[in-house]
């Protein structure tokens, strides 16, 4: 699998998975939204510099991810969203009593695997 070119100006939009830093989520690059995912990760030995790949999504996949993220924002919070400066506002959590309204349905969703396709390119954080 080709890793593609190194990409500049990748902007994180939100994080889907996080462990002492982003692992996967949605990013924006060159006028399009892409799925991003870390190259490799070991929670016992996290990398100092993290390498990520961008993967194209179909229109339907992107719509699905945005819909699930909207539900997450409504019932869990906006603490995984990045602003235009690359910062997250960790104060955007909803009450814990609201969380099951998202997670009860989300846990039934098969997790899509976008990493089986060739990446558009890679970037670092």
C-alpha positions in Angstrom: 0.0 0.0 0.0 1.3 3.4 -0.9 1.2 5.9 1.9 0.8 8.8 -0.5 2.4 12.2 -0.2 3.0 14.1 3.0 0.2 16.6 3.4 0.3 20.1 4.8 -2.6 22.2 6.0 -4.6 19.4 7.4 -7.2 20.7 9.9 -8.8 18.4 12.4 -12.5 18.8 12.7 -13.4 16.3 15.4 -12.0 13.2 17.1 -13.7 9.9 17.0 -11.0 8.1 19.1 -8.5 9.6 21.5 -5.7 8.3 23.8 -3.5 11.1 25.1 -4.0 12.6 21.6 -6.2 12.0 18.5 -6.3 8.5 17.1 -9.0 8.8 14.5 -11.7 11.2 13.3 -12.6 13.7 10.6 -10.2 16.2 9.1 -10.3 18.9 6.4 -7.7 19.2 3.6 -7.8 21.0 0.2 -11.5 21.8 0.3 -12.6 18.3 1.3 -13.4 16.3 4.5 -11.5 13.0 5.1 -11.3 10.3 7.6 -8.0 10.4 9.5 -6.5 7.5 11.4 -3.2 7.1 13.2 -0.6 4.9 11.5 0.1 2.7 14.5 -0.5 3.1 18.2 0.5 1.2 21.3 -1.0 2.7 24.5 1.9 1.2 26.5 4.4 3.1 24.4 2.7 6.1 22.7 4.7 7.8 19.9 6.1 11.2 20.5 5.3 12.3 16.9 2.1 10.8 15.6 1.7 9.9 11.9 -1.8 9.9 10.4 -3.3 8.9 7.1 -6.2 10.6 5.3 -8.8 8.3 3.7 -11.5 9.4 1.2 -15.1 8.8 2.2 -18.0 8.3 -0.1 -20.7 10.9 0.1 -22.9 8.4 2.0 -20.0 7.5 4.4 -19.4 11.2 5.1 -23.1 11.9 5.7 -23.3 8.9 8.1 -20.2 10.1 10.0 -21.6 13.7 10.3 -25.0 12.4 11.4 -23.5 10.2 14.2 -21.3 13.1 15.2 -24.3 15.4 15.4 -26.0 12.9 17.7 -22.8 12.8 19.8 -22.8 16.6 20.1 -26.5 16.6 21.2 -26.2 14.0 23.9 -22.6 13.7 24.9 -20.9 17.0 24.1 -18.8 19.1 21.8 -15.6 18.4 23.6 -14.2 16.4 20.7 -14.6 19.3 18.2 -11.7 21.4 17.1 -12.0 25.1 16.3 -10.2 26.9 13.5 -7.1 27.4 15.7 -6.8 23.7 16.4 -8.1 23.9 20.0 -10.7 21.8 21.7 -13.2 23.3 24.3 -13.3 20.6 27.0 -16.2 22.4 28.7 -18.8 21.2 26.2 -19.8 18.0 28.0 -23.5 17.2 28.4 -24.8 15.7 31.6 -23.9 12.0 32.0 -27.6 11.2 32.2 -27.9 12.2 28.5 -25.1 9.9 27.2 -27.2 6.7 26.9 -29.3 8.5 24.3 -26.3 8.4 22.0 -24.3 5.3 23.2 -27.2 2.9 23.4 -27.7 3.2 19.6 -24.0 3.9 18.7 -22.9 0.6 20.3 -25.2 -1.3 17.9 -23.5 0.4 14.9 -20.9 -1.7 13.1 -17.7 0.3 13.1 -16.7 1.2 9.6 -13.2 0.4 8.4 -11.9 3.1 6.1 -8.2 2.0 6.4 -8.6 -0.9 4.0 -8.4 1.6 1.1 -5.3 3.5 -0.1 -4.7 6.7 1.8 -4.7 10.0 0.1 -1.6 11.0 2.0 -0.2 11.4 5.5 0.5 14.1 8.0 1.9 14.5 11.5 0.8 16.1 14.8 
